[in-house]
Amino acid sequence: MSWTPCPDPVLGDRASADAIEMLIVPRAVDLGEMEVRRALPSVKRQMVGPFIFFDQMGPAEFLTDQGIDVRPHPHINLATVTYLFEGEILHRDSLGTEKAIKPGAVNWMRAGRGIVHSERTSPERKRTGQRLFGIQTWMALPGEQEESDPAFIHHGSDELPDRKRQGVIARLIAGDAFGRSSPLKTPSETLYADVQLAAGAQLPIDPAYEERALYTIAGEIQIAGDVFGPSQLLVLRPRDTIVVRATGAAQFMVFGGSPMEGPRYIWWNFVSSRPERIEQAKEEWARGRFDTVPGDAEEFIPLPQTQDKPRRATGGVYYP
């Protein structure tokens, strides 16, 4: 998804549990077709492991003849992961991929040296209407893989391993956790899982990954006596084992991994370890030097008209 205008998130004003390093409450922005809550990057925290962008899309109710229409736009030096709870998005990219993204599946798009993609509601879904709800993240690539060939990898919902035990359903999207391993092979150490807890159920979060965070989706979770509701990002302290308990039925995402080997710069839809590479990508997009999207080549999102320079993801970002 293209980086749309979204103000910096605002930190929560309540005290967090000892195991919580930081609490971030994303600010909701109405984009017309749906509401988006952006948790990363924020003013105080820009990355968790390789995750440099974390958006909650919806939930949104689309009537007939309605949907999302994110026109073709470019990315470099990052990978996107789209994960849906409800609804469907039609993904097309400059590799010739055309894939309907559905709930419970993982869809990894590696931009590498450059890719263009669009995200739309299919004509069939527009005829019937739909409810859309999901998470889209961007992950920075290790320096030696930033200029790798672009790729799109899909694993259906039946391919992702689940851990089901004592009121816990943990679906592993990426990495190794809960005694399971995801089929998605990421270029750096990554943890990403969708967790559902029944009322009263609890789950320990292993400290094996250096950087970890929780993002609450539904219901309330309790950590060390503190209760957190939906749409909150909880950055966990390194190496602390915590236990998450559900006061009622609840759902959250757990994600993180190893930090990048150096800083990352971010501008519009571009992420890179080198600001000059972002300047190059800006020039290439403005001059039409990226590949087009087969079946969706008539429209595109133009380069934002601003003189702002790429900023380090450890010290601020640019919102066009």
C-alpha positions in Angstrom: 0.0 0.0 0.0 1.2 3.5 -0.8 2.3 5.7 2.1 -0.7 7.9 2.6 -0.9 11.1 4.8 -1.1 10.1 8.4 0.0 12.3 11.4 2.6 11.1 13.9 1.0 8.7 16.4 0.5 10.0 20.0 1.9 8.2 23.0 -0.5 6.9 25.5 -0.6 8.8 28.8 -1.0 5.9 31.2 1.8 4.0 33.0 2.8 0.8 31.4 3.8 -2.5 33.0 7.4 -3.1 34.0 7.8 -5.4 31.0 6.5 -2.8 28.6 9.2 -0.5 27.4 6.9 1.8 25.5 3.2 2.2 24.8 2.2 3.8 21.5 -1.4 4.6 20.6 -1.7 5.1 16.8 -3.7 8.0 15.6 -6.6 7.1 13.3 -6.9 8.9 10.0 -10.0 8.7 7.7 -8.7 8.2 4.2 -12.2 8.3 2.7 -12.6 4.7 1.7 -11.4 3.4 5.1 -9.8 4.3 8.4 -6.1 3.6 8.9 -4.2 3.5 12.2 -0.4 3.8 11.9 1.6 2.4 14.7 5.1 2.5 13.1 7.0 4.7 12.4 6.2 7.0 15.4 7.9 9.9 16.9 9.4 7.9 19.7 9.9 4.5 18.0 10.6 4.0 14.3 11.4 0.3 14.1 11.0 -3.0 15.9 13.4 -5.6 14.5 13.1 -5.2 10.7 9.6 -3.7 11.0 9.7 -0.1 9.9 6.0 0.4 9.0 2.9 -1.0 10.7 -0.6 0.0 9.5 -4.0 -1.3 10.7 -6.4 -1.1 7.7 -10.1 -0.9 8.8 -12.3 -2.5 9.8 -14.2 -0.9 6.9 -17.6 -1.8 5.4 -17.8 -1.4 1.7 -21.2 -1.3 0.0 -21.8 -2.4 -3.6 -19.7 -0.5 -6.1 -17.2 0.6 -3.4 -13.7 -0.5 -2.5 -10.1 0.5 -2.4 -8.2 1.7 -5.4 -4.5 2.2 -4.5 -3.0 3.0 -7.9 0.4 1.7 -9.0 3.3 3.0 -7.0 6.9 2.1 -6.4 9.0 0.6 -3.5 12.7 -0.1 -3.1 15.0 -1.9 -0.6 12.1 -3.2 1.6 9.6 -6.1 1.7 5.8 -5.6 2.3 3.7 -8.2 4.1 -0.1 -8.0 3.8 -2.2 -10.0 6.2 -6.0 -9.9 6.3 -8.6 -10.9 8.9 -11.6 -10.1 6.7 -12.2 -9.3 3.0 -10.0 -9.5 -0.1 -7.5 -7.3 -1.9 -6.5 -7.8 -5.6 -2.7 -7.4 -5.8 -0.9 -6.7 -9.1 2.7 -6.0 -9.6 5.4 -5.2 -12.2 6.5 -8.9 -12.1 3.2 -9.8 -13.7 1.7 -11.2 -10.4 -2.0 -11.0 -10.1 -3.2 -12.5 -6.8 -6.3 -12.2 -4.6 -5.1 -11.7 -1.0 -7.4 -13.5 1.4 -7.7 -13.8 5.2 -5.2 -15.9 7.0 -2.7 -16.1 4.1 0.7 -14.4 4.0 1.7 -12.3 1.0 5.4 -11.2 1.0 6.5 -8.7 -1.7 10.2 -8.1 -1.8 10.9 -4.8 -3.6 14.7 -5.2 -3.7 16.1 -3.0 -6.5 12.6 -1.8 -7.4 9.0 -3.0 -7.9 5.7 -1.3 -8.7 2.3 -2.6 -7.4 -1.3 -1.7 -7.1 -4.0 -2.8 -4.5 -7.6 -2.7 -5.5 -11.0 -4.2 -4.9 -11.8 -6.6 -7.7 -14.9 -6.0 -9.8 -16.5 -9.2 -8.3 -16.1 -7.9 -4.8 -17.4 -4.5 -5.7 -20.5 -6.1 -7.0 -21.2 -7.8 -3.7 -19.6 -5.4 -1.2 -17.4 -6.6 1.6 -15.9 -5.9 5.0 -12.2 -5.3 4.9 -9.8 -5.6 7.9 -6.1 -6.3 8.0 -2.5 -5.3 8.8 0.1 -4.2 6.4 3.8 -4.0 7.4 7.0 -3.0 5.7 10.3 -4.7 6.6 13.7 -3.3 5.9 16.0 -5.6 4.1 19.6 -6.4 5.2 22.2 -4.2 3.4 23.5 -7.0 1.2 19.9 -7.8 0.0 18.6 -4.3 -0.6 19.3 -4.5 -4.3 18.2 -8.1 -4.7 15.8 -9.1 -7.5 12.1 -8.2 -6.7 9.8 -11.2 -5.8 6.3 -12.0 -4.7 5.7 -15.0 -2.4 2.3 -16.3 -1.3 1.5 -18.9 1.3 -2.2 -19.8 1.7 -3.9 -19.9 5.1 -3.7 -23.7 5.1 0.2 -23.6 4.8 0.8 -21.5 7.9 1.3 -23.5 11.1 -1.0 -23.1 14.1 -0.5 -23.8 17.7 -3.8 -24.7 19.3 -3.8 -25.5 23.0 -5.6 -24.5 26.2 -7.6 -21.6 24.6 -4.7 -20.4 22.5 -4.6 -20.2 18.7 -1.2 -18.8 17.5 -0.7 -18.7 13.7 2.9 -18.2 12.7 3.3 -15.8 9.8 7.1 -15.6 9.9 9.9 -17.0 12.0 10.1 -19.7 14.7 7.9 -19.6 17.8 5.5 -21.6 19.9 7.2 -24.8 18.7 6.3 -24.0 15.1 8.2 -22.7 12.0 6.7 -20.6 9.2 7.3 -21.6 5.6 8.0 -18.0 4.8 11.8 -17.6 4.7 12.8 -14.0 5.6 16.3 -12.5 4.9 16.8 -11.5 8.6 15.6 -13.0 11.9 11.9 -12.2 12.1 9.0 -12.9 14.4 5.4 -12.4 13.2 2.3 -14.2 14.5 -1.4 -13.8 14.8 -2.6 -14.8 18.3 -6.1 -15.4 19.5 -6.9 -16.1 23.2 -10.1 -17.4 24.7 -11.3 -15.7 27.9 -8.9 -16.5 30.7 -6.3 -18.1 28.4 -2.7 -17.0 28.6 0.5 -17.2 26.5 4.1 -16.6 27.5 6.1 -14.5 25.0 9.5 -16.0 24.7 12.5 -13.6 25.0 14.5 -15.3 22.3 14.1 -12.4 19.8 16.0 -9.3 20.6 13.2 -6.8 19.8 9.5 -7.6 20.2 6.2 -5.8 20.2 2.5 -6.6 20.6 -0.3 -4.9 18.6 -3.8 -5.4 20.0 -6.5 -6.2 17.5 -9.6 -7.0 19.5 -10.7 -7.5 23.1 -8.5 -6.8 26.1 -5.2 -8.3 27.2 -3.6 -8.2 30.6 0.1 -8.0 31.3 1.4 -7.9 34.9 -1.9 -6.5 36.1 -2.2 -3.8 33.5 -5.0 -4.0 30.9 -4.7 -2.9 27.3 -7.5 -2.5 24.8 -7.6 -2.7 21.0 -5.3 -0.7 18.6 -2.3 -0.2 21.0 1.3 -1.0 20.3 3.3 -2.4 23.2 7.1 -2.5 22.8 8.5 -5.2 25.1 11.7 -4.8 27.1 14.5 -7.0 25.7 15.1 -10.4 27.2 12.1 -10.2 29.6 9.7 -13.2 29.6 6.1 -11.9 29.8 2.8 -13.6 30.0 -0.2 -12.3 28.2 -3.6 -13.1 29.6 -7.0 -12.5 28.0 -9.7 -11.0 30.3 -12.2 -11.9 27.6 -11.8 -13.2 24.0 -8.9 -11.3 22.6 -6.6 -11.1 19.5 -3.2 -9.5 19.0 -0.2 -9.6 16.7 3.3 -10.3 18.1 6.2 -9.2 15.9 9.9 -8.3 15.9 13.3 -9.8 15.3 16.9 -8.7 15.1 17.6 -5.0 14.6 19.1 -3.9 11.3 22.9 -3.7 11.0 22.6 0.1 10.5 20.2 2.9 10.2 17.5 3.1 7.6 16.2 6.2 5.7 12.6 6.5 4.7 10.8 8.8 2.3 7.3 8.2 0.8 7.3 4.6 -0.3 11.1 4.2 -0.3 13.3 2.7 2.4 17.0 2.3 2.2 20.3 2.3 4.1 21.6 5.0 1.7 19.8 8.3 1.3 21.4 8.8 -2.1 19.6 5.6 -3.2 16.3 7.1 -2.3 17.2 10.3 -4.3 17.9 8.0 -7.3 14.6 6.2 -6.9 12.7 9.5 -6.8 14.4 10.6 -10.0 13.6 7.2 -11.7 9.9 7.3 -10.7 9.5 10.9 -11.8 11.0 10.1 -15.2 9.0 6.9 -15.7 11.9 4.5 -15.5 10.3 1.9 -13.2 8.5 -1.1 -14.8 4.7 -0.8 -15.3 2.1 -3.2 -13.9 0.6 -5.5 -16.5 -3.2 -5.1 -16.5 -3.0 -1.9 -14.5 -0.7 0.4 -16.4 -3.1 3.3 -17.2 -2.8 5.0 -13.8 -0.1 5.7 -11.2 0.5 7.7 -8.1 2.8 10.7 -9.0 5.9 11.5 -6.9 5.0 13.9 -4.1 6.1 17.5 -4.8 8.3 18.3 -1.8 11.9 19.3 -1.2 12.2 17.3 2.0 15.2 14.9 2.1 15.1 11.3 3.3 15.4 11.1 7.0 16.9 8.4 9.2 14.3 6.0 10.6 15.9 6.5 14.0 15.3 10.2 14.1 12.2 11.0 12.2 10.3 10.4 8.9 8.6 12.2 6.2 4.9 12.0 5.7 4.0 13.3 2.2 
